[in-house]
Amino acid sequence: MRAPTELVGARVTRTVFDHQVRISFTDHAPEGHIRVDGELIIETRFTFTDASGRQALLTPATGPSLAPLLGLFAKVVTEAEVTGLGTLSLGFDDGTRLSVEPNPDYESWNLTGSGIDPVLVGPGGETDWQH
């Protein structure tokens, strides 16, 4: 699987909370067409570090505790990497960071859309990451 480096330069255009956390990203190429239109779906606990360095462990389906994610709206991805068996780390232009580790029992995260390779990190994680 490929690490989602296509997200670098993309802007957060939407956040949705229910039993999952969904974050939409969009970026346009210099000539104006859409370069990336993707959605990250998080299905397990993850770490959110705000621009001041305050860290929180967030869990999908927990309602108001997910409020810190609202600050991601219009932020630009500056870093996207995958390490180990599928730990996704995203950095944003204001210093905010998001990290999702593989869950031993459930799917942890997946990425879909146009302009990016689809990724699904299943129970226990995935091997053979390409960077």
Secondary structure, DSSP 8 states (H G I E B T S, - for coil): -B--GGGTT-EEEEEEESSSEEEEEEEE-TTSSEEEEEEEEE-S-EEEE-TTS-EEEE-TT-GGGGGGGGGGTT-BEEEEEEETTTEEEEEETTS-EEEE---SSS--EEEEEESS--EEE-TT-----B-
